[in-house]
C-alpha cells in the first residue's frame, strides 16, 4: 500500500495525533536551536499533509500543532492558556502561516495533477485518433475505445450488447432498476428527435452515448469520483470522434452491402444470360438430332445415325462441362473448396488432360514438351487437371483450323511453370486481366465455340488455392504475325519442397495416379 493511501485511510487520526507525536523531536531541536525554530518543524508537517492528503486535513493538523506548541513550548508550560503576548503572536502567526502554506501547497498539487491528467488525456486522444481512421467496422472502433480506457478500467465500463458489463464493479453498485434502464437504452433505435434528446438522457442516466445515426452502439459509464481532474472538454471531444467513426463505419458497411447486392444482381443476370445462351445451343442441337433419329430413323443409314448420335454425345459432354464449371465457380465463390493433396507427376496430369481433350481435338492437336527432371507436385490432381483442361479448351476455341496448341512444362525457382500457347487472334494488353473475370468472354477473333466465361476464372481460383498464380501474355514465337499473334497462359504451381522432405515414404512421389 502506498504512503498516500495510508495517509488517506488514517487521515484524521494522523492529522490530530501526529503533531503530539512529533513533539519529542521538537524538544531535541530546542537543545541546539532557538525555540522560535520549533514552529517551522510543525509547518513542514502541515505542508507534507497538504501535499499528500487534503487542505482540510492540513488545517486540522495546523490547529492540532497550535495546541501542541502552546502546551509544550509557550508559558505557562503544560497548559494551552497563553499569558505572554509575544507567544500568542507567535502561535497566531504560526497558525495563519500553516493554513496559508497548506492551502497553497494543496492547490499547487491539484494544478499539477490536472496538468498531468490533461497531458495523459491528450496522449490517449492522439493514439485513439490514429487508430480510428484505420477502423474497418464497429468492433474495431469499440476495441480502440476499450484500449483508450484501459488505464481507468476499474472506474470506466463500456456497455455493449455482447459484453459482460453487469459484473463490473461500477455496475454492481447500481440498483436493478438502473441496470434495466441501461438495457433499455441499448435497444434504442434512433430518430432525429431522439438524437436531439441524447444530452438530456446522458444527464438523466449519468452515462455517455456511443451511437451512429440509426442506433445506440454502446454506453460509457464513468465513476467520476475515482478519476480526479478529468478534463471534460478533451473527454467529450474524444467521444465525439468515436461517434463520428461509428457513423463512418456504419455508412461504409451499408455501402458495402449495397455494392454486394448490386454485384449479386449483376452476377445473377450474367448467370441467367450465360445459362440461357450456353445451355440452349447444345440442347437445341440435341433435340434436333434426337427428333431426327426418332422420326426418320428407318430411312437413315448407320453412318447418318451414328453422326447424329455422336452430335448428341458431344453436346451432352459440352453441357456437362458447363455444369461442372458452374459448380466449381460456386465452390470457389463460397469458399467451400477443400484441397485433398497427393503426390502427382506433371506427366500424369498432362496425360489425363489429353485424354479428356480427345473429343475436342477435331481440327487441332496438342503438343507437349515436358522437362524430364521435373519434381512431383503435392496437389489435388483433379483440380489442377480441371484448370489445365479449361485453359487448353479455351485455346482450342480461339485457334484456327489445323493449328497446334503448344504446352511446355519447366521448373523456375520454386515453381513448376506450365505455358499453354495458341495461334489465335491474341488479346490486347488491356484485356488480359479481364478474361479472368466471371462471365467475361472475348468477342474478337474467330471463335468456333461459345463459352460461359467461367473457364479461366475457375482456372485461376484453383491454381491460387494451391498457392500459385495464372497470367496471360503474348506468344513470343508469333510476334511477327499481326493477324494471329496468339497468346500464352502461364500457370505457376509451387513446389512443396519442405513438405516433401517431411512426408517421404516408400510410395512417394509419383506413385499415385492422377484422379480421372
C-alpha positions in Angstrom: 0.0 0.0 0.0 1.4 3.4 -1.0 2.1 6.2 1.5 -0.7 8.3 0.0 -3.2 5.5 0.5 -2.1 5.0 4.1 -2.4 8.7 4.8 -5.9 8.8 3.3 -7.0 5.8 5.3 -5.8 7.0 8.6 -6.1 10.7 7.7 -7.9 12.2 10.7 -6.1 10.2 13.5 -2.7 11.2 11.9 -3.8 14.8 11.4 -4.7 15.1 15.1 -2.1 13.0 16.8 1.0 13.4 14.6 1.9 16.9 16.0 1.9 15.5 19.5 4.0 12.5 18.4 6.4 15.0 16.8 6.9 17.0 20.0 9.9 14.9 21.3 11.8 15.8 18.1 10.9 19.4 18.7 12.4 19.2 22.2 15.6 17.9 20.7 15.7 20.9 18.4 15.4 23.3 21.3 18.6 21.9 22.7 20.6 23.2 19.7 18.4 25.9 18.1 16.3 28.7 19.4 12.7 27.9 20.4 11.5 30.2 17.6 12.5 27.5 15.1 10.1 24.9 16.6 7.1 26.3 14.6 9.0 25.6 11.4 9.0 21.9 12.2 5.3 21.9 12.6 4.9 23.9 9.4 6.9 21.3 7.4 4.5 18.7 8.7 1.4 20.8 7.7 2.8 21.2 4.2 3.5 17.5 3.9 -0.1 16.7 4.9 -1.4 19.3 2.5 0.6 17.9 -0.5 -0.2 14.3 0.2 -3.8 14.4 1.5 -6.1 17.4 1.6 -6.2 21.0 2.6 -8.9 20.3 5.1 -6.7 17.8 6.9 -3.8 20.2 6.8 -5.9 22.8 8.6 -6.9 20.3 11.2 -3.2 19.4 11.6 -2.3 23.1 11.9 -4.9 23.5 14.7 -3.5 20.4 16.5 0.0 21.7 16.0 -1.1 25.1 17.5 -2.3 23.4 20.7 0.7 21.1 20.9 3.0 24.1 20.6 1.2 26.2 23.2 1.0 23.2 25.6 4.7 22.4 25.4 6.6 25.5 24.3 4.5 28.5 25.4 4.4 29.7 29.0 2.8 28.5 31.2 4.0 25.1 30.1 1.6 22.2 30.4 -1.4 24.4 29.6 -3.0 25.7 26.4 -3.6 29.1 28.1 -1.1 31.7 26.9 -0.1 34.7 29.1 2.6 36.4 27.1 1.7 38.5 24.1 4.7 37.5 22.2 4.0 33.8 22.5 0.4 34.5 21.5 1.5 36.4 18.4 4.0 33.7 17.5 1.3 31.0 17.8 -1.2 33.0 15.8 1.3 33.7 13.0 2.2 30.0 13.0 -1.5 29.1 12.7 -2.0 31.6 9.9 1.2 30.6 8.1 0.3 26.9 8.4 -3.2 27.4 6.9 -1.9 29.6 4.0 1.0 27.4 3.2 -1.1 24.2 3.4 -3.8 25.7 1.2 -1.2 26.9 -1.4 0.6 23.5 -1.4 -2.7 21.7 -1.9 -3.8 24.0 -4.8 -0.4 23.6 -6.4 -0.7 19.8 -6.1 -4.1 19.9 -7.6 -2.9 22.1 -10.5 0.0 19.7 -11.2 -2.4 16.7 -11.2 -4.7 18.5 -13.5 -1.9 19.2 -16.0 -0.7 15.6 -15.8 -4.2 14.2 -16.4 -4.7 16.6 -19.2 -1.5 15.6 -20.9 -2.4 12.0 -20.3 -5.8 12.5 -21.9 -4.2 14.3 -24.9 -1.9 11.3 -25.4 -4.8 9.0 -25.3 -6.7 11.2 -27.7 -3.9 11.3 -30.2 -3.4 7.5 -30.0 -7.2 7.0 -30.5 -7.3 9.4 -33.4 -4.5 7.4 -35.0 -6.5 4.2 -34.7 -10.0 5.4 -35.6 -9.3 6.1 -39.3 -8.0 2.6 -39.7 -11.1 1.0 -38.1 -13.0 -1.0 -40.7 -16.1 -1.8 -38.7 -17.9 -1.1 -35.4 -16.0 -3.7 -33.5 -12.7 -2.0 -34.5 -13.9 1.3 -33.1 -15.1 -0.2 -29.9 -11.8 -2.1 -29.4 -9.9 1.2 -29.9 -12.1 2.8 -27.3 -11.6 0.0 -24.9 -7.8 0.3 -25.3 -8.0 4.0 -24.6 -10.0 3.4 -21.4 -7.7 0.7 -20.2 -5.9 2.9 -17.6 -9.2 3.5 -15.9 -10.7 0.1 -16.4 -11.7 -0.1 -12.7 -13.6 3.2 -12.9 -14.9 3.0 -16.5 -17.1 0.4 -18.2 -18.1 0.3 -21.8 -21.6 -1.2 -22.0 -22.4 -3.0 -25.3 -24.9 -5.8 -26.2 -22.3 -8.5 -26.4 -20.2 -7.6 -23.4 -20.5 -8.9 -19.8 -20.8 -5.4 -18.4 -23.1 -6.3 -15.4 -20.2 -7.8 -13.4 -18.1 -4.6 -13.5 -17.6 -3.0 -10.0 -19.2 0.3 -11.2 -22.3 -1.5 -12.3 -22.6 -3.9 -9.3 -23.2 -0.9 -7.1 -26.2 0.2 -9.1 -29.8 -0.8 -8.4 -31.7 -3.3 -10.5 -34.0 -0.6 -11.8 -31.0 1.5 -13.0 -29.5 -1.6 -14.8 -32.8 -2.1 -16.5 -32.8 1.5 -17.8 -29.3 0.9 -19.2 -30.5 -2.2 -21.0 -33.4 -0.3 -22.5 -31.1 2.5 -23.7 -29.0 -0.1 -25.6 -32.1 -1.1 -27.5 -32.9 2.4 -28.7 -33.5 2.8 -32.4 -32.6 6.4 -33.0 -34.6 9.1 -34.9 -33.6 12.7 -35.3 -35.9 13.6 -32.4 -34.2 11.0 -30.1 -30.8 12.2 -31.2 -31.7 15.7 -30.1 -32.6 14.3 -26.6 -29.4 12.4 -26.1 -27.8 15.2 -23.9 -30.8 15.1 -21.6 -30.7 11.2 -21.5 -27.0 11.3 -20.7 -27.6 13.7 -17.8 -30.6 11.8 -16.5 -28.9 8.3 -16.5 -25.3 9.5 -15.9 -23.9 7.8 -18.9 -22.4 8.8 -22.3 -23.8 7.5 -25.5 -21.8 5.9 -28.3 -24.1 5.9 -31.3 -24.5 6.4 -35.1 -27.5 7.9 -36.9 -29.5 4.7 -36.5 -28.9 3.0 -33.2 -27.1 3.1 -29.9 -23.9 1.1 -30.2 -22.8 1.4 -26.5 -22.9 3.3 -23.3 -20.0 4.6 -21.3 -20.4 4.7 -17.5 -17.7 6.5 -15.5 -17.2 6.9 -11.8 -16.0 10.5 -11.9 -15.2 10.5 -8.2 -12.5 7.9 -8.9 -11.0 9.8 -11.8 -10.0 13.2 -10.4 -9.4 16.2 -12.6 -10.7 14.5 -15.7 -10.7 17.3 -18.4 -14.3 17.1 -19.7 -13.6 19.1 -22.8 -11.0 16.7 -24.1 -13.1 13.7 -23.0 -16.2 15.0 -24.9 -14.1 15.7 -28.0 -12.8 12.1 -27.8 -16.3 10.7 -27.6 -17.3 12.9 -30.5 -14.5 11.5 -32.6 -15.6 7.9 -31.7 -19.2 8.7 -32.7 -18.0 10.1 -36.0 -16.1 6.9 -36.6 -19.1 4.8 -35.7 -21.2 6.7 -38.2 -18.4 6.3 -40.9 -18.1 2.6 -40.4 -21.9 2.2 -40.5 -22.1 4.1 -43.8 -19.2 2.0 -45.1 -21.0 -1.2 -44.1 -24.2 0.0 -45.8 -22.4 0.9 -49.0 -20.6 -2.4 -49.0 -23.9 -4.2 -48.6 -25.4 -2.2 -51.5 -22.3 -2.9 -53.6 -22.5 -6.7 -52.8 -26.3 -6.7 -53.6 -25.6 -4.9 -56.9 -22.8 -7.3 -57.8 -25.0 -10.3 -56.9 -27.7 -8.9 -59.1 -25.3 -8.4 -61.9 -23.9 -11.9 -61.3 -27.4 -13.4 -61.3 -28.2 -11.6 -64.6 -25.0 -12.7 -66.1 -25.5 -16.2 -64.9 -29.0 -16.4 -66.3 -27.8 -14.9 -69.6 -24.9 -17.3 -69.8 -27.0 -20.4 -68.9 -29.8 -19.5 -71.3 -27.4 -19.0 -74.1 -24.8 -21.7 -73.5 -27.3 -24.3 -72.5 -29.9 -23.5 -75.2 -27.5 -24.1 -78.1 -26.4 -27.7 -77.2 -29.9 -28.5 -76.0 -31.4 -27.3 -79.4 -28.8 -29.4 -81.2 -29.5 -32.5 -79.1 -33.3 -32.1 -79.5 -32.9 -31.7 -83.3 -30.6 -34.7 -83.6 -32.7 -36.9 -81.3 -36.0 -36.0 -83.0 -34.5 -36.7 -86.4 -33.4 -40.2 -85.3 -36.8 -40.8 -83.8 -38.8 -39.6 -86.8 -36.6 -40.7 -89.7 -34.6 -43.5 -88.1 -36.0 -46.1 -90.5 -34.8 -44.0 -93.5 -31.3 -43.3 -92.2 -28.3 -45.5 -92.8 -26.0 -46.5 -90.0 -23.4 -43.7 -90.8 -26.0 -41.0 -90.6 -27.5 -42.4 -87.4 -24.0 -42.6 -85.8 -23.2 -39.0 -86.8 -26.5 -37.8 -85.2 -25.8 -39.8 -82.0 -22.2 -38.5 -81.9 -23.6 -35.0 -82.1 -25.9 -35.7 -79.2 -23.0 -37.2 -77.2 -20.7 -34.2 -77.9 -23.3 -31.7 -77.0 -24.2 -33.6 -73.8 -20.5 -33.6 -72.9 -20.4 -29.9 -73.6 -23.4 -29.4 -71.2 -21.6 -31.4 -68.6 -18.5 -29.1 -68.9 -20.7 -26.1 -68.5 -22.4 -27.6 -65.4 -19.1 -28.6 -63.9 -17.8 -25.0 -64.4 -20.8 -23.6 -62.7 -20.4 -26.0 -59.7 -16.7 -25.2 -59.5 -17.4 -21.5 -59.6 -19.9 -21.8 -56.8 -17.5 -23.8 -54.6 -14.8 -21.1 -55.2 -17.2 -18.3 -54.6 -18.4 -19.6 -51.3 -15.0 -20.7 -50.0 -16.1 -24.4 -49.9 -13.0 -25.6 -51.9 -11.1 -28.0 -49.7 -7.8 -29.5 -51.0 -7.1 -33.2 -50.7 -3.5 -33.3 -51.8 -1.4 -36.2 -53.0 1.9 -36.6 -54.9 1.4 -36.5 -58.6 3.8 -36.1 -61.5 3.3 -33.5 -64.2 3.4 -36.2 -66.9 0.4 -37.9 -65.3 -1.6 -34.6 -65.3 -0.8 -33.8 -68.9 -1.7 -37.4 -69.9 -5.1 -37.3 -68.3 -5.9 -33.9 -69.7 -5.0 -35.0 -73.2 -7.3 -38.0 -72.9 -10.2 -35.7 -71.8 -9.5 -33.3 -74.7 -9.7 -36.0 -77.5 -13.4 -35.3 -78.3 -12.5 -31.6 -78.8 -9.4 -32.0 -80.9 -11.2 -32.4 -84.2 -9.1 -29.9 -86.2 -6.3 -29.2 -83.8 -3.7 -31.0 -81.8 -1.8 -30.6 -78.5 2.0 -30.8 -78.5 3.5 -31.1 -75.0 7.2 -30.5 -74.1 7.9 -31.7 -70.5 11.2 -31.3 -68.8 12.0 -34.9 -67.7 13.7 -33.8 -64.5 10.6 -32.1 -63.0 9.8 -33.0 -59.4 6.4 -34.3 -58.4 3.7 -31.9 -57.1 1.9 -32.1 -53.8 -1.6 -31.1 -55.1 -5.1 -32.2 -55.6 -4.7 -33.6 -59.1 -8.3 -33.3 -60.2 -8.3 -29.5 -59.6 -5.1 -29.0 -61.5 -6.3 -31.2 -64.3 -9.6 -29.2 -64.5 -7.7 -25.9 -64.5 -5.3 -27.1 -67.3 -8.3 -28.6 -69.2 -10.1 -25.2 -69.1 -7.0 -23.4 -70.4 -6.4 -25.7 -73.3 -10.2 -25.8 -74.1 -10.1 -22.1 -74.3 -7.1 -22.2 -76.6 -8.8 -24.6 -78.9 -11.8 -22.3 -79.2 -9.6 -19.4 -80.4 -7.2 -21.4 -82.6 -7.7 -21.5 -86.4 -8.1 -25.0 -88.0 -5.0 -27.2 -88.2 -3.2 -25.1 -85.6 -1.4 -26.7 -82.7 -1.6 -25.8 -79.1 1.8 -25.9 -77.5 2.2 -26.9 -73.9 5.6 -26.6 -72.1 6.4 -27.6 -68.5 9.6 -26.3 -66.9 11.0 -25.6 -63.4 11.7 -22.0 -62.5 13.0 -21.4 -58.9 10.5 -22.9 -56.5 7.7 -23.2 -59.1 6.7 -25.5 -61.9 5.6 -23.4 -64.8 3.1 -24.6 -67.4 2.8 -22.5 -70.5 -0.1 -23.0 -72.9 0.4 -21.1 -76.2 -2.1 -20.9 -79.1 -2.0 -19.4 -82.5 -5.3 -17.4 -82.3 -6.0 -13.7 -82.7 -4.4 -12.9 -79.3 -5.5 -10.4 -76.7 -4.7 -6.7 -76.4 -2.8 -5.9 -73.1 -5.6 -4.0 -71.6 -7.9 -7.1 -72.0 -5.6 -9.7 -70.4 -6.7 -9.3 -66.8 -10.4 -9.0 -67.8 -10.5 -12.6 -69.2 -10.2 -13.9 -65.6 -13.4 -12.1 -64.5 -16.5 -14.1 -64.2 -18.6 -14.3 -67.3 -16.2 -12.2 -69.3 -15.9 -13.6 -72.9 -13.8 -12.2 -75.7 -15.8 -11.3 -78.7 -13.0 -10.7 -81.1 -11.4 -13.2 -83.4 -12.6 -16.5 -84.8 -14.5 -18.3 -82.1 -15.6 -21.7 -83.2 -17.4 -22.4 -79.9 -19.2 -20.2 -77.4 -18.3 -20.3 -73.8 -19.7 -19.3 -70.4 -16.8 -17.0 -69.5 -16.0 -19.1 -66.4 -13.2 -21.4 -67.6 -10.3 -19.1 -66.9 -11.9 -17.7 -63.7 -12.1 -21.2 -62.3 -8.6 -22.0 -63.5 -7.1 -19.0 -61.6 -9.2 -19.9 -58.5 -8.0 -23.5 -58.4 -4.3 -22.6 -59.0 -4.4 -19.8 -56.4 -5.9 -22.3 -53.9 -2.6 -24.2 -54.3 -0.6 -21.0 -53.7 0.1 -20.5 -57.4 -0.8 -17.9 -60.0 -2.2 -17.7 -63.5 -1.4 -14.9 -66.0 -1.7 -14.3 -69.7 1.0 -13.0 -72.1 1.7 -12.6 -75.8 3.0 -15.6 -77.7 6.8 -14.9 -78.0 7.1 -17.1 -81.1 4.5 -15.3 -83.1 5.3 -11.6 -82.5 5.8 -11.1 -86.3 2.2 -12.3 -87.1 -0.1 -9.3 -86.9 -3.3 -11.3 -87.8 -2.9 -14.3 -85.4 -0.2 -13.3 -82.9 -1.5 -15.8 -80.4 -1.2 -15.7 -76.6 0.2 -17.8 -73.8 -1.4 -18.6 -70.5 1.3 -19.1 -67.8 0.4 -21.4 -64.8 2.7 -21.3 -61.8 2.4 -24.1 -59.3 4.6 -24.0 -56.1 6.9 -27.0 -55.4 6.3 -28.1 -51.8 10.0 -29.0 -51.1 9.9 -28.8 -47.3 6.6 -30.6 -47.2 8.0 -33.3 -49.5 11.0 -33.9 -47.3 8.9 -34.4 -44.2 6.4 -36.7 -45.9 8.6 -39.0 -47.8 7.6 -42.6 -47.8 8.2 -45.7 -49.9 5.3 -44.8 -52.2 6.2 -41.2 -52.8 6.5 -39.4 -55.0 4.7 -40.0 -58.3 3.4 -43.4 -57.4 -0.2 -42.3 -57.0 -2.1 -41.9 -60.3 -3.9 -38.7 -61.0 -7.6 -38.7 -60.5 -9.5 -39.1 -63.6 
